Structures are given as structure tokens and as C-alpha cells.
């Protein structure tokens, strides 16, 4: 999941956009922004729903800025989302997790849903520590 804040000289506050692991718009929150009716309608009707298109549209703007909110992913978040607790070793996975850079931790966390979808029928999910050791998100 990726979060971005939209700020602009044409309104006060910020609009938060959340994109899923496939970079498709999942939600937006304009509660912290003072938007006109025209601006609200533009977001609802014209804002692209894919991250690369949003970046392209807003990248051309002279008044708007889109900033990614970098969140730190904890091991517990990874462990719960990976959800292979019966066969995986939490201790080994935690040791490997702690040796990853923050960037790789984020990549490993975000790739879990794609990895889950790529597992062929009849094939077991890798142990969490194996997933981390193999840097599955880079394959």
C-alpha cells in the first residue's frame, strides 16, 4: 500500500490518496483539505485511478505537489500479513528481517499479495524466512 499527500497553492490543507499493491487508487480522503465544489468534482470525475497516471497529470501542474508518505513497516506487520505461522520460524524470519534495509522491508511487505497470487495450485507457500532469504520481491 502506498500513501500520497496532494497539496496545492489553490487550496488549503492536503488530500490523502491510497494506492494498493498494484498501484490502483484504493481511496482518497479530502477531510483535511478546504476544497471548492469544483475541485471536489474534479477529483471525483477527473483524477486518474492509476498511480503512474496520477503522477503524470500532477507532474505537469504548476500549483500541485504529490508527496509519498513513507511508512516504516514493522516485523509484526510483515509476519501477520505473510501469514504462514504454522510452518515458518518467527525467530529466523525476524533475524533475516532485521538485516534488510528499510527499502527492502517495504518491498518485501508490498510484494506479499503478488507472491500469494503467483503460487501455483498444489504448491506450498514458502516459509517466511525463505521468502525473505530468497528476496522473492526481486524475482
PyMOL commands that set and color helices and strands:
alter all, ss='L'
color gray80, all
select helices_A, chain A and resi 37-46+51-59+75-82+90-98+102-118+128-133+136-138
alter helices_A, ss='H'
color red, helices_A
select strands_A, chain A and resi 2-8+11-19+25-29+33-34+64-69
alter strands_A, ss='S'
color yellow, strands_A
deselect
rebuild
show_as cartoon
